Amino acid sequence: MKRRTAPTYRIVRFFRDPEKINRVMKRGLTLAEAQAHCRDPKTSSREGDWRTWFFDGYEEEPRRK
């Protein structure tokens, strides 16, 4: 019987500028770690030119077979 493991999450940086590509910042986090990262004020920016604005979000990583 295959053992089911807890899901892991990755942090994705999303940019307001549609010309910029979103990128994965961290991988292999627990849900609590991902949520704590995203609550940190340093993980978003609305200063300066709007094209440099970003925020970090999280998503569940695909499970490997």
C-alpha positions as MATLAB code, in Angstrom:
seq = 'MKRRTAPTYRIVRFFRDPEKINRVMKRGLTLAEAQAHCRDPKTSSREGDWRTWFFDGYEEEPRRK';
ca = [
       0.000    0.000    0.000;
       1.378    3.389   -1.018;
       1.748    5.919    1.791;
       0.166    9.312    1.182;
       2.393   12.253    2.062;
       1.292   15.717    3.118;
       1.055   18.227    0.286;
       3.856   20.719   -0.196;
       3.548   24.284   -1.394;
       5.577   26.711   -3.449;
       5.829   30.482   -3.284;
       5.117   32.274   -6.557;
       5.967   35.934   -7.136;
       3.251   37.634   -9.174;
       3.958   40.934  -10.918;
       1.417   43.610  -11.824;
       3.218   44.297  -15.102;
       1.822   41.801  -17.656;
       5.193   41.867  -19.428;
       6.901   40.249  -16.423;
       6.717   36.485  -15.970;
       5.654   35.106  -12.585;
       8.403   33.053  -10.962;
       8.736   30.403   -8.284;
      10.662   31.740   -5.293;
      10.627   28.757   -2.880;
       9.542   25.098   -3.020;
       8.766   22.279   -0.629;
       7.072   24.313    2.109;
       4.359   23.243    4.507;
       1.078   25.126    4.397;
       1.967   26.973    7.619;
       5.360   28.014    6.205;
       3.798   29.246    2.957;
       1.136   31.237    4.798;
       3.708   32.779    7.154;
       5.861   33.826    4.182;
       2.934   35.525    2.464;
       1.898   37.419    5.627;
       5.299   39.119    5.794;
       4.996   42.745    4.573;
       8.298   42.353    2.699;
       6.652   39.877    0.287;
       4.732   42.586   -1.560;
       5.535   46.000   -2.986;
       3.486   48.965   -4.099;
       6.218   51.561   -4.089;
       7.653   53.316   -7.092;
       6.560   52.639  -10.635;
       3.515   50.314  -10.907;
       5.501   48.025  -13.228;
       7.686   46.996  -10.283;
       4.745   46.106   -7.997;
       4.569   42.464   -6.925;
       3.130   40.136   -4.323;
       3.977   36.609   -3.263;
       1.266   33.953   -3.211;
       1.369   30.212   -2.708;
       0.021   27.168   -4.493;
       0.089   23.450   -3.854;
       2.852   21.694   -5.723;
       1.862   18.900   -8.115;
       2.306   15.458   -6.591;
       4.917   13.206   -8.128;
       3.921    9.738   -9.207;
];
